[in-house]
Amino acid sequence: MNINEKPPTAPHSLLATRWANTIRYSMMNLFILSGMVTMALGGWWLWLGLGTTLVLVNIVDELLGDAGNIEAMPPKWYMNLMLWLTWPLLFVMTLICLNTVGPGFASIDRILNWLGFDPVGARQNTGFVTGTGGLVSLGMFYGLGGVNVAHELVHRTKSTFDMVLGRWLLAFTWDTGFSIEHVYGHHRHVGTPKDPATARRGEYIFAFVVRSAVGQFLSAMRFENERLKRRGLANNLWNNVFWRGQLMSLCVIALFTFMVGPFGFAYAALAAFVGKIYLEIVNYIEHYGLVRVPGSRVEDRHSWDSHRRLSTGLTYNLPLHSNHHKFATKPFWELQQAHDKAPLWPMGYVAMILCSFFPPLWKRVSEPLLKDWDQRLASEQEREILRATGELRG
């Protein structure tokens, strides 16, 4: 173990073992499998995906506390397998959900009957409100599972398979442009005014969501146009990665329409909207209020971290965000805690997401931490930027 690494505390020593971390980094796919069961049951069970994410995951996350740094990990092939399984699992979940909220398909019904479910009864128990719950929960799985895994895969720019799989995961949320803007835009401009995905101090979360979503969409389109121009390539559908990504999203819409009929577009839009909102809210808490001198090196201090055991496992170490930005091509199992070099949220990502919905509570939590960042972590040039805008704390 590196001398800078903190060993896990005694109460968590069992949780730091290889077998425990094998379960920990399997939890996302186990969570998706449990969601398939609720989708197949229909009725009020369809809301359970959202409820579990916001309540149960949050409570358990805080009870388990923080993970140690670079604990005993499963083999690399297993970690990759967990990532690669996410798309087929979400695809099957989509089929089950739409089979429950739509008119149903005899072939899917036969499989569900064989597994011990009652798909006809599930449809009879599913009305407008409960069906909406299924689509909202589906969107949460798209965001929490699909987008998180896609985030890992689209950084693997030397692997066509991983990049394409990541884009298909993003197609569920109609956001394949993220694979362009995030890798080539956000990582270059994070913490500066050029980055639409960096939340400003005092910016209301839903105002940020709109600004970030529109800004990233336009940025991705602009970046791809500039790339084709630099390479002297024709800007057509075959060459333009941005527009090819929109076709992938159209395939998702076509699937929804095929399964549920004329309402397919609306159903797909609702699920995609929920997943996209999740992504933007995570963007909000990852860099809220932090600034960086344009052109300067990205350091640990430019991202907010969280070390909670459950949420780091569930999201494949996404909350170790400072190390990810410092070493963008590192696979998630090699990411390390920055300790006192990066600002640290006092709770897990799910808890911070809920906190961000309530501006007075958010301000109470974030302001002392921003003051600490300004005084302890910010460079003198960064303090000058904040001083010039009247945002320096302390």
SULGI-V199187 format. One record per backbone hydrogen bond with DSSP energy under -1.0 kcal/mol. CO is the residue of the C=O (numbers start at 1). NH is the residue of the N-H. If there is no record, write none. Layout:
BEGIN
CO&NH, CO&NH
END
This chain:
BEGIN
2&5, 6&69, 9&12, 10&13, 14&17, 16&72, 17&21, 18&22, 19&23, 20&24, 21&25, 23&26, 26&30, 27&31, 28&32, 29&33, 30&34, 31&35, 32&36, 33&37, 34&38, 35&39, 36&40, 37&41, 38&42, 42&45, 43&46, 44&47, 45&48, 47&51, 48&52, 49&53, 50&54, 51&55, 52&57, 55&59, 56&60, 57&61, 58&62, 59&63, 60&64, 61&65, 65&309, 75&79, 76&80, 77&81, 78&82, 79&83, 80&84, 81&85, 83&86, 85&89, 86&90, 87&91, 88&92, 89&93, 90&94, 91&95, 92&96, 93&97, 94&98, 95&99, 96&100, 97&101, 98&102, 105&109, 106&110, 107&111, 108&112, 109&113, 110&114, 111&115, 112&117, 113&116, 118&122, 119&123, 120&124, 121&125, 123&126, 127&131, 128&132, 129&133, 130&134, 131&135, 132&136, 133&137, 134&138, 135&139, 136&140, 137&141, 138&142, 139&143, 140&144, 141&145, 141&146, 142&147, 143&148, 145&149, 146&150, 147&151, 148&152, 149&153, 150&154, 153&156, 155&157, 156&159, 159&163, 160&164, 161&165, 162&166, 163&167, 164&168, 165&169, 166&170, 167&171, 170&173, 170&175, 171&174, 175&178, 176&179, 177&180, 177&181, 178&182, 180&184, 181&185, 181&186, 182&187, 185&189, 186&190, 189&192, 191&292, 192&195, 195&198, 199&289, 200&203, 204&208, 205&209, 206&210, 207&211, 208&212, 209&213, 210&214, 211&215, 212&216, 213&217, 214&218, 215&219, 216&220, 217&221, 218&222, 219&223, 220&224, 221&225, 222&226, 223&227, 224&228, 225&229, 226&230, 227&231, 228&233, 234&236, 236&240, 240&244, 241&245, 242&246, 243&247, 244&248, 245&249, 246&250, 247&251, 248&252, 249&253, 250&254, 251&255, 252&256, 253&257, 254&258, 255&259, 256&260, 257&261, 261&264, 263&267, 264&268, 265&269, 266&270, 267&271, 268&272, 269&273, 270&274, 271&275, 272&276, 273&277, 274&278, 275&279, 276&280, 277&281, 278&282, 279&283, 280&284, 281&285, 282&286, 283&287, 286&304, 287&290, 293&296, 299&302, 300&303, 305&345, 307&67, 308&312, 309&313, 310&314, 311&315, 312&317, 313&316, 317&320, 319&306, 319&321, 320&324, 321&325, 322&326, 323&327, 327&330, 331&334, 332&335, 338&341, 339&342, 343&305, 348&352, 349&353, 350&354, 351&355, 352&356, 354&357, 355&358, 358&362, 359&363, 360&364, 361&365, 362&366, 363&367, 366&370, 367&371, 368&372, 369&373, 370&374, 371&375, 372&376, 373&377, 373&378, 379&383, 380&384, 381&385, 382&386, 383&387, 384&388, 385&389, 386&391
END
